[in-house]
Amino acid sequence: MYFPEYRLRRLRRTENLRRMVRETRLSVDDLIYPLFVVPGSGVKEPIASMPGQYHFSVDKLVEEAAAARDLGLPAVLLFGLPETKDEFGSSGSEPDGIVQRAVKALKSSLEDIVVITDVCLCEYTSHGHCGVLENGRVDNDLTLEHLARQALSHVEAGADMVAPSDMMDGRVAEIRDVLDEEGHTHVPIMSYAAKFASSFYGPFREAAQSTPSFGDRRDYQMDPANVLEALREVTLDIEEGADIVMVKPALPFLDVIAKVREKFDYPLAAYNVSGEYAMIKAAAEKGWLDERRAVLEVLTGIKRAGADLIITYFAPQAARWLKE
Ligand code: PBG
């Protein structure tokens, strides 16, 4: 049947009608809240490049995570800014490192929130690259043991899940092996499987103080032009033992999310990254778009593309809006 007998506008006339035929439902259950933890106490310092986001000391982080839990958010993802950095990113795997202290504090005061840790060397290396250098390049195989050591130290501190974001080949298998050998067979890995070398990480690098001191990350993160390769990345990470796979960033890669969804029956996460956050914040500040509508439209779009989970700095705001 065609127009004029059939009219699509019939089911758009009222909010209740629209509600009845809505195909995608965003839920607080889908959202993961990324947080930055810094040394000190009583610190809640605004991050200039990400309005509404903060550097939290461990005590303030616990308060923020408790508030997130009270909004119904199921999980947080932790990034640490350490006291010291060296060539090998050693401070990332110290038992009393910044993330390890944060995990312990969160797990001892809020058992019911899932604590995920980002596993990568870039926040802990003096050169800001995601791995160990050999002749001026990031050496894949030398990096693996450092990543596995960091992941293990997070889990020993009590992390519920680890999320390697470095893009070294073979790191999921290495982390899985070490966790299993040490008796942590129940701890899942969420791998940043298809992570692209994106300009949209700009605000994060300011927040995490992890800008590479030379060169860029195109030698290990993916070329934004590639989707077939993204599927190969996902295949390998699943074969190596990833429990959840991720596509990152989200908005410029919705087609990648859709293809991964179509091809794999594994839980799929998408990272709505710092640049995607900052764009909306900046435009909303100028009064150029309605923040609430823009955020819910973006998050719904990411879910419609096929993501089960969305890592987003908008998580608490969205949780509040979804409750109303
Ligand atoms: C660390 C890491 C990055 C992000 C998450 N983990 C930065 C990068 O790869 O340079 C980016 C997150 C964001 O932009 O919100 N490797």
Residues whose N, C-alpha, C, O or C-beta is under 5 A from the ligand:
A	BS01	PBG	C120 C122 S165 F200 Y201 F204 V273 S274 G275
